[in-house]
Amino acid sequence: MITSGEMTQRRLALRQEIQSRLPDFASACECDTEVILIHQDAFAADLQEEEYALLGRAVKYAGFFGKEVRIIARQ
């Protein structure tokens, strides 16, 4: 089981990564919107494992702000 200090560190690391790698997404999470739309090719267009993991972290980050993330197939 992780401690509350470890959880705080993990959240901070996630916040820093998303703000650094996905600044527009981070800004959208902080806005007054309930839903964030993402095109399916915004992450892992080339089916890369690292991009799948980044998508998962982005969804988790959005959850910290109470946002719903929808992945759409077409624009």
C-alpha positions in Angstrom: 0.0 0.0 0.0 1.3 3.4 -0.9 1.5 6.2 1.7 -0.3 9.6 1.3 3.1 11.2 0.7 3.9 8.8 -2.2 0.4 9.5 -3.6 1.1 13.3 -3.4 4.4 12.8 -5.2 2.8 10.7 -8.0 0.1 13.3 -8.5 2.7 16.0 -8.7 4.8 14.1 -11.2 1.7 13.4 -13.3 0.7 17.1 -13.2 4.2 18.2 -14.3 4.4 15.6 -17.1 1.0 16.6 -18.6 1.6 20.3 -18.3 5.0 19.8 -20.0 4.1 17.3 -22.7 0.4 18.3 -23.3 0.1 22.0 -22.4 -3.1 22.5 -24.4 -4.7 19.5 -22.9 -3.7 20.7 -19.4 -5.2 24.1 -20.1 -8.5 22.5 -21.3 -8.7 20.5 -18.1 -8.5 23.8 -16.1 -11.2 25.5 -18.1 -14.9 25.7 -17.4 -15.8 22.8 -19.7 -17.2 19.4 -18.7 -16.1 17.4 -21.7 -12.8 17.3 -23.5 -12.9 15.8 -27.1 -9.8 14.1 -28.4 -9.5 12.7 -31.9 -8.5 9.0 -31.9 -5.2 9.8 -33.8 -4.2 12.5 -31.3 -2.4 9.7 -29.4 -0.8 6.6 -30.8 -1.6 7.3 -34.4 1.3 4.9 -35.2 0.2 2.5 -32.5 3.1 3.3 -30.2 3.0 1.8 -26.6 4.4 5.0 -25.0 1.6 7.0 -26.6 -1.0 4.6 -25.2 0.4 5.1 -21.7 0.4 8.9 -22.2 -3.2 8.8 -23.2 -4.0 6.9 -20.0 -2.1 9.4 -17.9 -4.0 12.3 -19.7 -7.3 10.7 -18.9 -6.3 10.3 -15.2 -5.2 13.9 -15.1 -8.5 15.1 -16.6 -10.2 13.1 -13.8 -8.5 15.2 -11.2 -10.5 18.1 -12.6 -13.8 16.2 -12.9 -13.6 16.2 -16.7 -15.1 13.7 -19.0 -12.8 12.7 -21.9 -14.4 11.6 -25.2 -12.4 10.0 -28.0 -13.9 10.6 -31.4 -13.2 8.8 -34.6 -13.9 11.7 -37.0 -13.6 15.4 -36.7 
